[in-house]
Amino acid sequence: MSESQGPVDGSSRVNTGVAHNARVWNYWIGGKDNYKVDQAVGDQVAAMFPVIRDVARADRDFLGRAVRYLAGERGVRQFLDVGTGLPTLDNTHEIAQRIAPESRIVYVDNDPIVLVHARGLLTSTPEGTTDYVDADVHHPDDIVEGAGATLDLDEPVAVMMLGILNFVLDTERAQDIVRRIMAAVPSGSYLALTHPTTDPDLGGEGNVDAMKFWNENATPPITARSRAEITAFFDGLEPVAPGIVSCSLWRAGSGSPAAVPQFGAVARKP
């Protein structure tokens, strides 16, 4: 998408004058679906907090490892990906259906630019299914209702909430959203979650000023949370080893990747 292109179907809701998270994130991971305003804000945030590009890449890599673990080692065949973001290489359905072609995936987002590109997510193997629900994370009942049209909510579901709860500014409300979505899926389901932090053990202090700049110059507003606050999202669930760690370190295998100030974890509903 370039500055010269006009709107395509559904994109009249897109504000190209203000930087938006989905497009800036796309810019940080090397995508092309962004505008100059997104690049300018992205560059400024990166100048203030240089590790942010590493965070973006680590979060994407976590997605791949989590889906491969859930589909390959745990036999999960249904995925609910809340806060989808812009399509790029190796989306949830591509990874899951590569392992199990019959996998069913529902993507959820209410970002207009993601809606424009949703058709890129609605590919599937003949044996499987993908669908897209236009819903806001603040309205978990709408998410569950929409997902139920494609997923069998009596069978295990992997709920993917990567980098989305940081846009729910009230922590109690964010915890309630997780509880309500996980209450709608059965035993044997999983929650995979990533979230930015200011935890100094992960070098997160730089997030403070960078997020302040973001909230003054881009949309939607964002917040970081402590390890304790992020741990609370998993109340009542059984964490998968190694538990809540920097997302770059979660089941990273050989080598010694650097920790980034973004927690990641996967947990099972008993």
N, C-alpha and C positions, 0 to 999 in steps of 0.2 A: 504494500500500500504506500503510495507516495503522496507528497503534498498536492500534486496536480490532479489526482484522481478525485472524481466526484463520488457522492454516496451511492452505494449499491443497496439491494433490497434490505430493508429493515434498518439501514444505517442513519436515518434521519434523526435518531436519538443520540448519535455520536457527537460529542462536543470536541472538535479538533483544536480548540483554542486553549484548552486546559489539559495539562498532563494527566494521564490516567494510568492507574496501576497496571492493568493488563498489558497496555502497550509499552510502558516503561520496562516491565519485567521481560517482555518479549525482546526489547532492545538489549537488555543486559545479557540475555542468553544467545544473542547473535541473530535474532529474528529480523524480519523485514516489515512486520505489520505494526509500524509506529510512525509518528510524525515528528517534525523538527522540535516541537514543544516538548515531546516526550524525551527526545534525545538530550535536549538542553537540561531539563530537570534531572534526567538520569545521570548525566555527566557531573552535575553539581553535587548530587547525593554521593556519587562515587568518589568525588574529590574530597568530600567531608568524611566519607566512610568507605575507604578503598576496598574493603573486603566484601562489599555488597555484591559484586559480580560473582565472587566465589560462593556466596550464599545462594544466589540464584541457580548456579550450576549444581551446587550440592543438593539443593531441594529437588531439582529435576532428577538427579541421579538417585536420590532416595525413593522417588516415585517408582523408578524402574526396579530397584531392589525389592521394595515392598510388594509390588504386584507380582514379581517373579516368585517371591517367597510364598505369598498367599495362594497363588494359582498353582505353583509347582510343588510346594512342600505341604501345603495345608488343604489342597483340593477345592479351594473356593472357586465357584463358577458364576458368582454374581457380584458386581461392583457398583457402588453408588458414589460417584466422584463429585463432591460438592465444592464449588469454587473452581471450576474447570480451568479457566484461563484460556489464552489463545492456543489453538491447535499448533503443534510442532511435531518433530519426529518422536516416534515411540510414545504415543498417547496410551492411556490406560487400556483401551480396547485392543490396541495393536499388540501390546505386550501380553495381555491375558489370552487373547485368541491365538497367539502364536503358540502358547503352551496348551491351551484347551479351546479348540475352535468353537465349541458350543457355548462359550461364556457369554453372559448377558451383562451389558454395561449401560448405566444411565448417567449422563452428565448433567450437572445442575449449575446454572449461573444466571445472573440477571444483568450482566454487563452487556450493553448494546453492541459493543464491538465483538464480543464473543458470539452473540446471537447472529451477527452478520456472517461469521465464519463457522457457524454450527454445522452447516452441511459438510464441512470437512471432517467433522467428528462422527457423522452418521453413516460411515462406511462399516461394513461388517463382513465376516465370513458368512457363507450361506447357512452354516449350522447355528450361528450365534445371532445376537441382536444388539444393536446400539440404539439409544434414544437420547433426546435432549429435553430437559425441563427448564423452562424460563421461570425461575423462582429465586427469591431473596433468602440468603442464609438466615436472616432475622425471622423468617416465617417457616419454622421446621415442619409444621403440619402440612403446609403446601408442598414441601419437598417430599414428604412421605407419601402424600396422596398421589403426586405426579409419578413418583418412582414405582408405586404399586401397579401402575398400568402396564409396566414392562417386567418388573421383577416379582418373583414369588417371595413375599415377605414371610412365608412360613419356612423358608429354607435359608441357610446362612448367607449373609451379605457382608462384603468388605466395604465399610464406609470410609472413604478417603476424604480427609479434611486437611489438605496441605496448603498452608499459608492463607487460610481464609478466616479463622477466628480472630486474627489480629485486626480485622475490620469491624469486629463487634466490640465497641469500646467499653461497654459495661461488662465486667468480669462475671458477675452473677448471671447476667443474661446469656453470656457465652456458654457458661457451664450448663444452664438450663437447656440451651439449644442442643448440646451434645447429649444430655440425658434423654431428651424427647426423641431424638432420632434413634439413639441406641435402644430405647424402650420399644421401638417399633419393629426391631429385627430380633430374630430368635437366638437362643443359645447356640454357640458355635460361630457366631458372627464376629467380625473384627473391626476395630477402629484403628486407622492409620492417620497420624496427625503430625504436622510440623508447625512451628510457631517461633517468631523472632523473640529474642530476649536481650535484656541489658545485663545479664549475668556476667560479672567481671571474670569469672573462671573461663569463659569462652570469648573474652575480649569484646563483650557487648556494650561497654560504656559509650563507644562511638555512636551507637544507635540513638542516643538521646538527642543530640543536636541534629543528626540527619533526619530523624523522624519529625522534629519540630519544623525543620525546613520543608519537609514533604507536606506536612499538614497545612502549611501556609501557602503552598504553591501548587498542590496537586490534589487529586481526588481518587478514591475516597480516603478519609482520614484513617490513620493507622495507630496502633499501640503495640508496645512490647510487653511481655510478662515475665515474671520470675519463674524459676524452676518449680517452686511450690505451687504457684498458680497454674502452671501447665500440668503439673502432676495431678491436680484436682480434676482435670478433664477426664482422667482415667479411673475415677472412683468407681468401685464395683466391678472393674475389669481386671483381667490377669495379664500383666505385661509380658511380652515376648522378650527373651534375652536379646540384647544386653540392656533392656529397659529404656529409660529416658536419657538420651545422650545427644551430643551434637549430631545433626542429621547426616553430616558427612562421615560419621564414624559408625552409624548403625549398620551392622552386618556388612562392613565394608570389605571383608576378606583380607587378602594379602596386601602388603604395603602399609604405609603410615600416612594416610591423608591428614591434612591439617584440620583441626576443629574450626567450625564456623559458629557464629552466635545465632544459631537457629536450632532449637531442640527438635528432635524427631523420635517417634516411638510407634510401636504397634502393640495392641492389646486385644485379648480375646474375651468375649462375653461368655461367662460360665453358664 
